[in-house]
Amino acid sequence: MAKEKIVLAYSGGLDTSVILKWLKETYDAEIIAFTADIGQKEELDGLEAKALATGASKVYIDDLRAEFAQDFIYPMFQAGALYEGQYLLGTSIARPLIAKRMVDIAIAEGATAIAHGATGKGNDQVRFELGVAGLAPNIKVIAPWRLEEFRSQFPGRAEMIAYAEANGIPVQASAAKPYSMDRNLLHISYESGVLEDPWFDASAPENKEMFLLTNAPEDAPDEAEYIELEFLKGDCVALNGEPQTPLQVMEKLNELGGKHGIGRVDMVENRFVGMKSRGVYETPGGTILFTAHRKMESITMDREVMNVRDSLITRYSTLVYNGFWFAPERKAIQALVAESQQNVTGTVRLKLYKGNIIAAGVKSPVSLYNPNIATMEADPTQAYDQGDATGFIRLNALRLKVSAGVAESTELPE
């Protein structure tokens, strides 16, 4: 009989390298290693050879950067997603794409299971598995870190290093970094280790080397730089007059934002599994794009449409953070978001300077801003009669007057 096939989300680090070997032995299975290229850069070097040397029967390293930018980052930014007021969801939004491609590979290869190296304490286990559930409910998911037999064999890093050495697994068995890192096209996240102390100052000069994408604001150029972003129906389609794909937009904005020290966030967030977690993020290009998009909406989106969309931001952001990208409610909200973006077209000019994004102009062929109506001078269109405001205010004040009158005339018991 043919061996069972398992598709493993493989990064090439110590954990997934050990898991690859352990899965092969424990399940007597054929392991297909999968790595999604979503912008990790040099982290991908040598992965195929390493996976094959560790025991994988086949290796997929798929360039998903363009799909990531176009089908995941851009729709999420149209929704104005911002988790707990700070986090641009860089790790969260990558997980459904990885899960989607793993399911595709599992189906193509006839695999019966998917495996990942996410721990039992984090959000990623939920995101991966909810993604698989939403796409291929009959595919089994194996999460070694939640299995007692795995945890008892590897209670710590030392045991994993010893196992790697004993099995000839080509993993650099060095001391752990003082933090963990996850990188993609949208951001880099840093957590754990020294960062578990929320009083630890990640921005201190002695910690500069931790940041890979951005200059410290104090080290950014002393001269401001102006950029122009052109939008069409909510998507940025050009930079400084040059047409760009979503992938090109993200790459170029990352370079510009990093140069000017833009996009650093240090926060304590609420994980889906119930605990609080401290994370430090670099999102240079995403921060610029998010700011420009909101600025474009300011003159092109109807007020009540914006209110409806904005009322869903917390819900949408939480769905993405918690792993419900393929859930029907996220898709329903996305349909509303797409409709809200139909007139979000025009050009935004920004000034980048030492960690700051400064508005420097916005224009649109479908602008709802009419200077003739908004002017403090005489209105040549006579579209607004200031006297009409008297009745408007009187009607809006009515319920306040009634409430105030009741409060004045009624003494309630203590």
C-alpha positions in Angstrom: 0.0 0.0 0.0 1.1 3.5 -0.7 2.2 5.5 2.3 0.0 8.3 3.6 1.0 11.7 2.4 1.3 14.8 4.7 1.8 18.3 3.5 3.9 20.2 6.0 4.1 24.0 6.2 7.9 24.2 6.3 10.1 27.2 7.1 13.5 25.5 7.4 14.0 26.5 11.0 14.7 24.1 13.9 11.0 23.5 14.7 9.7 22.5 11.3 12.9 20.6 10.4 12.5 18.5 13.5 8.8 18.1 12.9 9.4 17.0 9.3 11.6 14.1 10.5 9.3 13.3 13.4 6.2 13.1 11.2 7.9 10.8 8.8 8.9 8.4 11.5 5.8 8.6 13.7 3.3 8.3 10.9 5.4 6.3 8.5 4.4 8.8 6.0 5.6 10.6 2.9 6.2 14.2 3.8 5.7 17.0 1.2 7.3 20.2 2.4 5.7 23.5 1.3 7.1 26.9 1.7 5.2 30.0 0.5 7.3 32.8 -0.8 5.4 35.8 0.5 8.4 38.1 0.8 10.8 36.5 3.3 13.8 37.3 1.1 17.0 35.6 2.2 15.2 33.3 4.6 14.3 31.1 1.6 17.9 30.4 0.6 18.7 26.7 0.5 15.3 25.6 1.8 14.7 23.0 -0.9 18.0 21.2 -0.4 17.5 21.3 3.4 14.0 19.8 3.2 15.1 17.0 1.0 18.1 16.3 3.2 15.8 16.1 6.2 13.6 13.5 4.5 11.0 15.3 2.4 9.9 13.4 -0.7 9.0 16.5 -2.5 9.3 20.3 -1.9 7.1 23.1 -3.1 8.5 26.7 -2.9 5.8 28.8 -4.5 6.1 32.5 -5.2 2.8 33.9 -3.9 3.9 37.5 -3.5 1.7 38.9 -6.3 -1.3 37.0 -5.1 -0.7 38.1 -1.5 -0.6 41.8 -2.5 -3.5 41.8 -4.9 -6.0 39.3 -3.3 -5.2 39.7 0.4 -3.4 42.9 1.3 -5.4 45.2 -1.0 -8.9 44.0 -0.1 -8.0 44.2 3.6 -6.8 47.8 3.3 -10.0 48.7 1.4 -11.8 47.6 4.6 -9.6 49.9 6.7 -8.6 47.0 8.9 -6.6 47.9 12.0 -6.6 45.5 14.9 -7.0 47.1 18.3 -6.2 50.5 16.7 -2.6 49.7 15.9 -1.8 46.4 14.2 -2.0 46.3 10.4 -2.4 42.5 10.5 0.7 41.6 8.7 1.1 38.0 10.0 -2.7 37.4 10.2 -3.4 38.1 6.6 -0.7 35.8 5.3 -2.0 32.7 7.0 -5.1 32.2 4.9 -3.1 32.4 1.7 -0.7 29.8 3.0 -3.6 27.5 4.1 -5.2 28.0 0.6 -2.1 26.9 -1.2 -1.5 23.9 1.2 -5.0 22.7 0.4 -4.3 23.0 -3.3 -1.1 20.9 -3.0 -2.8 18.4 -0.7 -5.6 17.8 -3.2 -3.1 17.6 -6.2 -0.8 15.2 -4.4 -3.6 13.1 -2.9 -2.5 13.9 0.7 -4.8 13.1 3.6 -3.3 15.5 6.1 -1.8 18.9 6.5 0.7 19.7 9.3 2.1 22.9 10.8 4.6 23.9 13.4 2.5 26.5 15.2 2.5 26.2 19.0 -0.6 25.6 21.1 -0.4 29.0 22.6 -0.5 31.2 19.5 -2.9 32.5 17.0 -1.4 30.8 13.9 -2.6 27.4 14.8 -6.2 28.7 14.7 -5.6 30.7 11.5 -4.1 27.7 9.6 -6.8 25.3 10.8 -9.8 27.5 10.3 -8.5 28.2 6.8 -8.3 24.5 6.0 -11.7 23.9 7.5 -13.2 26.7 5.3 -11.7 25.2 2.2 -11.3 21.4 2.6 -13.2 20.1 5.6 -12.2 16.5 4.9 -8.5 17.1 5.1 -7.0 16.2 8.5 -4.7 18.7 10.3 -1.8 17.5 12.5 -0.5 20.0 15.0 2.6 18.3 16.7 2.9 21.0 19.4 -0.5 20.0 20.7 0.3 16.3 20.8 1.5 14.9 24.2 3.9 12.4 22.6 5.7 15.3 20.7 5.8 17.6 23.7 7.1 14.9 26.0 9.9 14.1 23.6 10.8 17.8 23.0 10.2 19.7 26.3 12.7 22.3 25.2 15.0 23.6 22.6 18.0 21.6 23.8 16.1 18.3 23.1 15.3 19.5 19.6 18.9 20.4 18.9 20.1 17.0 20.2 17.5 15.3 18.0 18.6 17.3 15.0 22.2 16.4 15.5 21.5 12.7 16.1 19.5 12.5 12.9 21.8 14.6 10.7 19.2 17.3 10.2 21.0 20.3 8.6 19.9 22.9 11.1 22.2 25.5 12.6 22.2 24.5 16.3 23.0 27.9 17.7 21.7 29.7 20.8 18.2 31.1 20.3 17.8 34.7 19.3 16.6 37.0 22.1 13.3 37.2 20.2 11.4 35.4 17.4 10.7 37.0 14.0 8.3 36.5 11.1 8.7 38.3 7.8 6.6 38.8 4.7 5.8 41.4 2.1 3.6 43.5 4.5 5.7 43.5 7.6 8.1 41.9 10.1 6.9 40.9 13.5 9.1 40.4 16.6 7.9 38.7 19.8 8.9 36.5 22.7 12.3 36.4 24.4 13.4 39.8 25.7 10.2 41.3 24.3 8.0 39.4 26.7 8.8 42.2 29.2 6.6 45.1 28.2 8.9 47.5 30.0 11.8 46.5 27.6 12.5 49.4 25.3 12.8 48.0 21.8 13.4 51.6 20.4 16.5 52.1 22.5 19.7 52.9 20.5 21.3 49.6 21.6 18.4 47.6 20.0 18.7 49.2 16.6 20.0 46.0 15.0 16.7 44.2 15.7 14.9 46.3 13.0 15.5 45.0 9.5 13.1 47.1 7.4 13.2 50.6 8.9 15.7 53.2 10.0 15.1 54.6 13.4 13.3 57.9 12.9 16.2 59.8 14.4 18.5 58.2 11.8 16.2 58.9 8.9 17.1 61.6 6.3 17.0 65.2 7.4 15.2 66.1 4.2 11.5 65.3 3.6 10.4 63.3 0.6 7.2 63.9 -1.3 5.4 61.0 -3.0 2.1 60.7 -5.0 -0.2 57.7 -4.9 -2.9 57.2 -7.5 -6.0 55.2 -6.7 -8.6 53.6 -8.8 -11.7 52.2 -7.0 -9.8 51.9 -3.7 -6.6 50.3 -5.1 -3.3 52.1 -5.5 -2.4 51.7 -9.2 0.5 54.2 -9.6 3.3 55.8 -7.7 4.7 59.2 -8.7 2.9 58.9 -12.1 4.3 55.5 -12.9 1.8 52.6 -13.2 2.5 49.8 -10.7 1.2 46.4 -9.8 0.1 45.8 -6.2 3.3 43.8 -5.6 5.4 46.7 -7.0 3.5 49.2 -4.9 4.2 47.2 -1.7 7.9 46.8 -2.5 8.5 50.4 -3.4 6.6 51.8 -0.5 8.5 49.4 1.8 11.7 50.9 0.6 10.5 54.5 1.0 8.9 53.9 4.4 12.0 52.1 5.7 14.2 54.9 4.5 12.2 57.5 6.5 11.7 55.4 9.6 7.9 54.9 9.1 5.7 52.0 10.3 7.1 50.9 13.7 4.5 49.7 16.2 5.1 48.3 19.7 1.9 47.0 21.4 0.4 44.5 23.8 -2.5 42.8 22.0 -5.1 40.3 22.8 -4.6 36.9 21.3 -7.7 34.9 20.2 -6.7 32.0 22.6 -7.2 34.4 25.6 -3.8 35.8 26.6 -2.2 39.1 26.1 1.0 39.2 24.0 3.6 41.9 23.3 4.5 42.4 19.7 6.8 44.8 17.8 6.1 45.4 14.2 7.7 47.1 11.2 5.1 47.8 8.4 6.7 50.7 6.4 4.9 50.3 3.1 1.6 49.2 4.6 1.5 52.2 6.9 2.0 54.6 4.0 -0.7 52.8 1.9 -3.1 52.7 4.8 -2.7 56.4 5.4 -3.0 57.4 1.7 -6.1 55.2 1.2 -7.9 56.8 4.1 -6.9 60.3 2.8 -8.3 59.4 -0.6 -11.6 58.2 0.9 -11.9 61.6 2.7 -13.0 63.4 -0.4 -14.6 60.6 -2.4 -16.7 58.5 0.0 -20.1 59.5 1.1 -20.4 60.2 4.8 -23.0 57.6 5.6 -21.3 55.0 3.5 -18.1 55.7 5.4 -20.0 55.4 8.7 -21.4 52.0 7.8 -18.0 50.7 6.5 -16.2 52.1 9.6 -18.7 50.5 11.9 -17.5 47.2 10.6 -13.7 47.8 10.9 -13.5 46.3 14.4 -15.5 43.2 13.3 -13.6 42.8 10.1 -10.2 43.2 11.7 -11.0 40.7 14.4 -12.2 38.2 11.8 -8.8 38.5 10.0 -6.8 38.4 13.2 -8.7 35.3 14.5 -8.4 33.4 11.2 -11.9 33.7 9.7 -10.8 34.9 6.2 -12.8 32.2 4.4 -15.9 32.6 6.7 -19.1 33.8 5.1 -19.4 36.8 7.3 -16.0 38.1 6.2 -17.0 37.6 2.5 -20.2 39.5 3.1 -18.5 42.4 4.7 -15.9 42.4 1.8 -18.8 42.7 -0.7 -20.0 45.8 1.1 -16.5 47.2 1.3 -16.0 46.7 -2.5 -19.2 48.6 -3.2 -18.0 51.4 -0.9 -14.8 51.8 -2.9 -16.4 52.4 -6.3 -15.6 56.2 -6.3 -12.3 56.0 -4.3 -10.3 57.3 -7.2 -7.8 60.1 -7.4 -4.3 61.2 -6.2 -2.9 61.6 -2.8 0.3 63.5 -2.1 2.2 62.7 1.1 5.4 64.1 2.8 7.6 61.5 4.5 9.8 62.8 7.3 11.5 61.0 10.2 8.7 58.5 11.0 5.9 60.8 10.0 3.4 60.7 7.2 2.2 64.3 6.5 -0.7 65.0 4.3 0.4 67.3 1.4 -2.6 67.3 -0.9 -5.5 65.2 -2.4 -7.5 65.5 -5.6 -10.1 63.4 -7.4 -12.2 63.6 -10.6 -15.1 62.4 -8.5 -14.5 64.5 -5.4 -17.4 65.1 -3.1 -15.7 68.1 -1.7 -17.1 71.3 -3.3 -15.1 74.5 -2.3 -18.0 76.7 -3.5 -20.3 75.1 -0.9 -17.7 74.8 1.9 -16.3 78.3 1.5 -16.7 80.9 4.3 -17.2 83.5 1.5 -20.4 84.0 -0.5 -21.7 80.8 -2.0 -22.0 81.3 -5.8 -24.1 78.1 -6.1 -26.6 79.1 -3.4 -26.7 75.4 -2.5 -26.7 76.1 1.2 -28.8 78.7 3.0 -27.3 79.4 6.4 -30.7 80.3 7.8 -31.8 76.7 7.3 -29.4 75.7 10.1 -31.8 77.3 12.6 -34.5 74.6 12.1 -31.9 71.9 11.8 -30.4 72.8 15.2 -33.8 73.2 16.8 -34.9 69.7 15.7 -31.7 68.1 16.8 -31.8 69.9 20.2 -35.4 68.8 20.9 -34.6 65.5 22.5 -31.7 67.0 24.5 -34.0 69.7 25.9 -36.6 67.1 26.9 -34.0 65.0 28.7 -32.6 68.0 30.5 -36.0 69.1 31.5 -36.9 65.7 33.0 -33.6 65.6 34.9 -34.3 69.1 36.4 -37.9 68.4 37.5 -37.6 64.8 38.7 -36.1 63.7 42.0 -35.3 60.0 41.9 -34.8 58.0 45.1 -31.3 57.3 46.2 
